């Protein structure tokens, strides 16, 4: 479950796939080769527990699913609209009422 403290739900870059947390401290992080990863229970994004006994850990198997028709990559690249971080969108005025409005 989201805590409402930040919106760092997922990150995908050429070096990693991560969920929750922030740079250097993700809830779950998979390296670009999908052979190793890291995890941390001390993040603001989700209410979570330590997901692996070993930190970092080795990955034995990864399963990836896709739903629907295969996308046209050129069209996808043309139509991408990166989401603006919440602090920029709302001018930096983040308070408790603002956070509650996002999770209600």
Secondary structure, 3 states (H helix, E strand, C coil): CECCCCCCCEEECCCEEEEEEECCEEEEEEECCCCEEEECCCCCCECCCCCCCCCCEECCCCCCCCCCCCCCHHHHHHHCCCCCCHHHHCCCCCCHHHHHHHHC
